[in-house]
Amino acid sequence: MSRPVPISWRALLILAICIGPACDDNPADSSRDGIPFTPATVLVPPGVFLMGDGDSPCGTDERLVTLTHSFYLGQHEVTNREYCDALQWAYDNGYVTVDYIFVRDNLDGRREALLCFHRPGSEIQFADSVFTLRDVGHGINPDHPVKEVSWYGAARYCDWLSLEAGLPRAYEHGGDWSCNKGNPYGTFGYRLPTDAEWEYAAQYDDERTYPWGDEDPDDSRANFHRTVGWTSSVGNYPGAPMIGGDPLYDMAGNLWEWCNDRWTCDLGTSNEVNPAGPDSSEARVLRGGAWDGSIHHLPCACRLPYMPHLLYRTVGFRVARTAP
């Protein structure tokens, strides 16, 4: 996967003056259960599946995994509008601060960068205490997935949802950013999906190679390999897979998605129940491939690492929550 390229200060100044509409001035309403920035979710039942496919990058190990709980998974990747609205709420409540380049965490005494709004891939900007959407050469895109968000920025979005909804914060901790002290399945607050939950949902429930089945990818099924040249609106491609009659969107392509788990390539072949990943790795798991990525990144079992502080135009996320 490519890495961010340097950008000149002249380009930064040009980008900084491009002002878009306020987040809540967009025509569509993203509210769910009265919370204005909560994405729609799909209820995924418990089950047993074979994690890995013997062939995909870091998916060559195959192991039987049991998930003993139902969980909600974002029906689509978190959008520019949803993240922009959440940033405004968090800023108004003192949960984030803003400097010249970054939105920074202001919970638990943290200062990690959550979003970079001066990169050419970021469609969110800040001026006069207001977050707005901007055109970076592809129009104003409230329903495209948010990008240039670090793993910390994705985890904090989940915490903001929990705080606003009166749920326990999954990432309330003393300093290591573990989810519910290493037991993500045991919290009912919003969080990122575990590595196992993500793959289980993507191949639900027949061990399919891709979210839509075993047929080869093409540009009618997913946004990948620069066929579009930028992200697409969530829900622009046919929903797949279907879970209980409800579709999941863009489980392959559009943006890579942060998972909760720390990284290891070798998952082993031993049977697991509710796996939560290793304790010590700094990198985090990415899933799903992206608009500029290879066809080899689209299988449900494909896994790649990325450092949690990095922000890039091909990386986003979707939310999860253990069902009560």
C-alpha positions as CSV (number, residue, x, y, z in Angstrom):
1,M,0.0,0.0,0.0
2,S,1.3,3.4,-0.9
3,R,2.2,6.0,1.7
4,P,1.4,9.7,1.9
5,V,3.4,12.0,-0.4
6,P,4.9,15.3,0.7
7,I,2.9,18.4,0.0
8,S,4.3,21.9,-0.3
9,W,3.3,24.8,2.0
10,R,2.0,26.7,-1.0
11,A,-0.4,23.8,-1.8
12,L,-1.5,23.8,1.9
13,L,-2.3,27.4,1.7
14,I,-4.4,27.0,-1.5
15,L,-6.3,24.1,0.1
16,A,-6.9,26.0,3.3
17,I,-8.9,28.7,1.6
18,C,-11.4,26.3,-0.1
19,I,-14.5,26.6,2.1
20,G,-17.3,24.1,1.9
21,P,-20.8,23.9,3.5
22,A,-21.3,23.3,7.2
23,C,-21.7,19.6,8.0
24,D,-25.3,19.9,9.1
25,D,-26.3,22.0,6.0
26,N,-26.0,18.9,3.8
27,P,-29.4,17.7,2.4
28,A,-29.5,14.1,3.7
29,D,-30.2,13.4,7.3
30,S,-27.8,10.9,8.9
31,S,-29.6,10.6,12.2
32,R,-30.1,7.2,13.9
33,D,-32.1,7.0,17.1
34,G,-32.0,10.7,17.5
35,I,-28.2,10.9,17.5
36,P,-27.2,12.9,14.5
37,F,-23.9,11.3,13.7
38,T,-24.5,7.6,14.4
39,P,-24.2,5.3,11.3
40,A,-26.9,2.7,10.5
41,T,-25.9,-0.8,11.6
42,V,-26.7,-4.4,10.7
43,L,-27.3,-7.1,13.4
44,V,-24.9,-10.0,12.9
45,P,-25.8,-13.2,14.7
46,P,-23.3,-15.4,16.5
47,G,-21.7,-18.3,14.6
48,V,-18.7,-20.4,13.7
49,F,-16.6,-19.9,10.6
50,L,-13.2,-20.7,9.0
51,M,-11.0,-17.6,9.4
52,G,-8.4,-17.4,6.6
53,D,-8.6,-18.8,3.1
54,G,-5.2,-20.4,2.6
55,D,-4.2,-17.9,-0.1
56,S,-4.8,-14.2,0.7
57,P,-2.1,-11.9,2.2
58,C,-1.7,-12.8,5.9
59,G,-4.8,-15.0,5.5
60,T,-3.0,-18.1,4.6
61,D,-3.5,-19.7,8.0
62,E,-6.9,-21.2,8.5
63,R,-8.5,-21.6,11.9
64,L,-12.0,-22.4,13.2
65,V,-13.4,-19.3,15.0
66,T,-16.5,-19.2,17.2
67,L,-18.2,-15.9,18.0
68,T,-20.5,-16.4,20.8
69,H,-22.4,-13.1,20.7
70,S,-24.5,-11.1,18.3
71,F,-23.0,-7.7,17.3
72,Y,-24.0,-4.6,15.4
73,L,-21.7,-3.7,12.5
74,G,-21.8,-0.4,10.5
75,Q,-23.9,-0.9,7.4
76,H,-21.3,1.3,5.6
77,E,-18.1,3.1,6.3
78,V,-18.4,6.2,8.4
79,T,-19.0,9.1,6.1
80,N,-17.6,12.6,5.8
81,R,-20.9,14.0,7.1
82,E,-21.0,11.7,10.0
83,Y,-17.5,12.3,11.1
84,C,-17.7,16.1,10.5
85,D,-20.9,16.3,12.6
86,A,-19.2,14.2,15.3
87,L,-16.1,16.4,15.3
88,Q,-18.3,19.5,15.8
89,W,-20.0,17.8,18.8
90,A,-16.7,16.7,20.3
91,Y,-15.2,20.2,19.8
92,D,-18.2,21.9,21.3
93,N,-17.9,19.6,24.4
94,G,-14.2,20.0,24.8
95,Y,-13.3,16.5,23.7
96,V,-10.9,17.6,20.9
97,T,-8.6,20.5,20.2
98,V,-7.4,21.9,16.9
99,D,-4.0,23.1,15.8
100,Y,-2.8,24.2,12.4
101,I,-2.8,20.7,10.8
102,F,-4.5,18.2,13.1
103,V,-7.6,17.6,15.2
104,R,-6.1,16.2,18.5
105,D,-7.6,14.1,21.2
106,N,-8.5,15.8,24.5
107,L,-9.9,12.9,26.5
108,D,-8.0,10.9,29.2
109,G,-5.1,13.4,28.9
110,R,-4.3,12.3,25.4
111,R,-2.9,14.4,22.5
112,E,-2.9,11.9,19.6
113,A,-3.7,13.2,16.1
114,L,-7.2,12.1,15.1
115,L,-7.6,13.7,11.7
116,C,-5.4,15.7,9.4
117,F,-7.4,18.4,7.6
118,H,-4.5,19.9,5.5
119,R,-3.7,16.9,3.4
120,P,-5.1,16.8,-0.2
121,G,-7.2,13.8,0.7
122,S,-9.1,15.3,3.6
123,E,-12.6,16.5,2.8
124,I,-13.0,18.1,6.2
125,Q,-11.7,21.5,7.3
126,F,-11.9,23.8,10.2
127,A,-12.2,27.6,10.5
128,D,-13.8,30.0,13.1
129,S,-14.6,27.1,15.4
130,V,-16.7,25.3,12.8
131,F,-15.9,22.1,10.9
132,T,-17.1,22.1,7.3
133,L,-16.7,19.9,4.2
134,R,-14.6,21.0,1.3
135,D,-13.9,20.2,-2.4
136,V,-10.4,18.7,-2.9
137,G,-11.0,18.3,-6.6
138,H,-13.9,15.7,-6.5
139,G,-16.8,17.9,-5.4
140,I,-18.4,18.2,-2.0
141,N,-19.0,14.6,-0.8
142,P,-21.0,14.3,2.4
143,D,-21.8,10.6,1.7
144,H,-18.3,9.5,0.8
145,P,-16.4,7.6,3.5
146,V,-14.2,9.8,5.7
147,K,-10.4,9.4,5.2
148,E,-7.2,10.8,6.7
149,V,-8.4,9.4,10.1
150,S,-5.9,7.6,12.3
151,W,-6.7,4.5,14.3
152,Y,-7.0,6.8,17.3
153,G,-9.4,9.0,15.4
154,A,-11.6,6.0,14.6
155,A,-11.5,4.7,18.2
156,R,-12.4,8.1,19.5
157,Y,-15.3,8.5,17.1
158,C,-16.7,5.3,18.7
159,D,-16.2,6.8,22.2
160,W,-18.0,10.0,21.1
161,L,-21.0,7.9,20.0
162,S,-21.0,6.1,23.4
163,L,-20.8,9.3,25.3
164,E,-23.6,10.9,23.4
165,A,-25.8,7.8,23.7
166,G,-25.1,7.3,27.4
167,L,-23.2,4.0,26.9
168,P,-20.0,3.0,28.5
169,R,-16.9,4.1,26.7
170,A,-15.1,1.2,25.1
171,Y,-11.7,3.0,25.0
172,E,-11.8,4.6,28.4
173,H,-8.4,3.5,29.8
174,G,-5.2,4.6,31.4
175,G,-2.9,4.9,28.4
176,D,-2.5,1.8,26.2
177,W,-5.7,2.3,24.1
178,S,-6.9,-1.2,24.8
179,C,-10.6,-1.8,24.3
180,N,-12.3,-2.6,27.5
181,K,-9.1,-3.8,29.1
182,G,-8.4,-6.2,26.3
183,N,-12.0,-7.7,26.1
184,P,-13.7,-5.8,23.3
185,Y,-16.6,-8.3,23.3
186,G,-17.5,-7.5,26.9
187,T,-18.3,-3.8,26.4
188,F,-21.7,-2.5,25.1
189,G,-20.2,0.8,24.0
190,Y,-19.3,1.5,20.4
191,R,-16.0,0.3,19.2
192,L,-14.1,-0.9,16.1
193,P,-14.9,-4.4,14.9
194,T,-12.4,-7.1,15.8
195,D,-10.4,-8.8,13.1
196,A,-12.6,-11.9,13.4
197,E,-15.9,-10.0,13.5
198,W,-14.9,-8.2,10.3
199,E,-14.1,-11.3,8.3
200,Y,-17.0,-13.2,9.7
201,A,-19.4,-10.5,8.5
202,A,-17.7,-10.1,5.2
203,Q,-18.0,-13.8,4.2
204,Y,-21.4,-14.4,5.9
205,D,-22.3,-17.2,6.0
206,D,-20.9,-19.5,3.4
207,E,-17.1,-19.1,3.4
208,R,-17.4,-17.0,0.2
209,T,-14.2,-15.6,-1.3
210,Y,-15.5,-12.0,-1.7
211,P,-18.5,-10.3,0.0
212,W,-20.7,-10.9,-3.0
213,G,-19.6,-14.6,-3.6
214,D,-16.9,-16.4,-5.4
215,E,-17.1,-14.5,-8.7
216,D,-14.1,-12.4,-9.7
217,P,-14.2,-8.7,-8.9
218,D,-15.1,-6.1,-11.5
219,D,-16.0,-2.4,-11.5
220,S,-19.7,-3.2,-11.0
221,R,-19.1,-4.9,-7.7
222,A,-16.4,-2.7,-6.0
223,N,-14.4,0.5,-6.2
224,F,-10.8,-0.6,-6.6
225,H,-7.7,-0.3,-8.8
226,R,-8.4,3.4,-9.6
227,T,-11.4,2.5,-11.8
228,V,-13.2,5.5,-10.3
229,G,-10.2,7.5,-9.3
230,W,-11.5,8.5,-5.9
231,T,-13.9,7.2,-3.2
232,S,-17.6,6.5,-4.0
233,S,-20.7,7.4,-2.0
234,V,-21.5,4.6,0.5
235,G,-24.2,2.3,-0.9
236,N,-23.2,3.1,-4.5
237,Y,-22.4,-0.6,-5.2
238,P,-24.7,-3.5,-4.6
239,G,-24.9,-4.5,-1.0
240,A,-23.1,-7.7,-0.1
241,P,-23.3,-9.8,1.9
242,M,-26.9,-9.8,3.0
243,I,-27.4,-10.5,6.7
244,G,-30.9,-11.1,7.9
245,G,-32.2,-9.3,4.8
246,D,-30.0,-6.3,5.4
247,P,-27.0,-5.5,3.2
248,L,-23.5,-4.5,4.1
249,Y,-21.8,-2.0,1.7
250,D,-18.2,-1.7,0.5
251,M,-16.8,-4.6,2.5
252,A,-14.5,-4.8,-0.5
253,G,-13.0,-1.6,-2.0
254,N,-13.7,2.1,-1.4
255,L,-11.4,2.4,1.7
256,W,-9.3,0.2,3.9
257,E,-11.0,-0.2,7.3
258,W,-9.4,-0.1,10.7
259,C,-10.1,-3.0,13.0
260,N,-9.7,-3.1,16.7
261,D,-7.0,-5.8,16.8
262,R,-3.2,-5.3,17.1
263,W,-1.3,-6.8,14.2
264,T,0.2,-10.2,13.6
265,C,0.4,-11.9,10.2
266,D,0.6,-15.4,11.6
267,L,-2.8,-16.2,13.3
268,G,-2.0,-19.9,13.7
269,T,-4.4,-22.8,13.1
270,S,-5.7,-23.5,16.6
271,N,-9.4,-23.2,17.1
272,E,-10.4,-19.9,18.9
273,V,-13.4,-18.5,20.7
274,N,-13.9,-14.7,20.6
275,P,-10.3,-13.9,19.6
276,A,-9.2,-10.4,20.4
277,G,-5.7,-10.4,18.8
278,P,-2.2,-10.0,20.2
279,D,-1.4,-7.8,23.2
280,S,1.9,-6.3,22.2
281,S,2.1,-5.2,18.5
282,E,1.9,-1.5,17.8
283,A,0.4,-1.8,14.3
284,R,-3.3,-2.4,13.8
285,V,-5.2,-4.5,11.3
286,L,-6.6,-3.1,8.0
287,R,-9.3,-4.9,6.0
288,G,-11.2,-4.6,2.7
289,G,-9.0,-2.9,0.1
290,A,-9.3,0.6,-1.3
291,W,-10.2,2.6,-4.4
292,D,-6.6,2.7,-5.5
293,G,-5.7,-0.9,-4.4
294,S,-5.1,-4.2,-6.0
295,I,-7.6,-6.9,-6.8
296,H,-5.6,-9.1,-4.4
297,H,-6.7,-7.0,-1.5
298,L,-10.5,-7.6,-2.0
299,P,-10.9,-11.2,-0.7
300,C,-12.6,-11.4,2.7
301,A,-9.5,-13.0,4.3
302,C,-7.0,-10.4,3.2
303,R,-5.3,-8.6,6.1
304,L,-2.6,-5.8,6.1
305,P,-0.9,-3.9,9.0
306,Y,-0.8,-0.1,9.4
307,M,0.6,2.0,12.2
308,P,-2.2,3.6,14.3
309,H,-0.9,7.2,14.1
310,L,-0.8,7.2,10.3
311,L,-3.5,9.0,8.3
312,Y,-4.0,8.5,4.6
313,R,-6.5,9.0,1.8
314,T,-7.2,5.3,1.4
315,V,-8.0,4.4,5.1
316,G,-11.3,4.8,6.8
317,F,-13.4,2.6,9.2
318,R,-16.9,1.4,10.2
319,V,-18.2,0.9,13.7
320,A,-19.3,-2.1,15.8
321,R,-21.0,-2.8,19.1
322,T,-21.7,-5.9,21.0
323,A,-25.5,-6.6,21.1
324,P,-26.8,-6.3,24.7
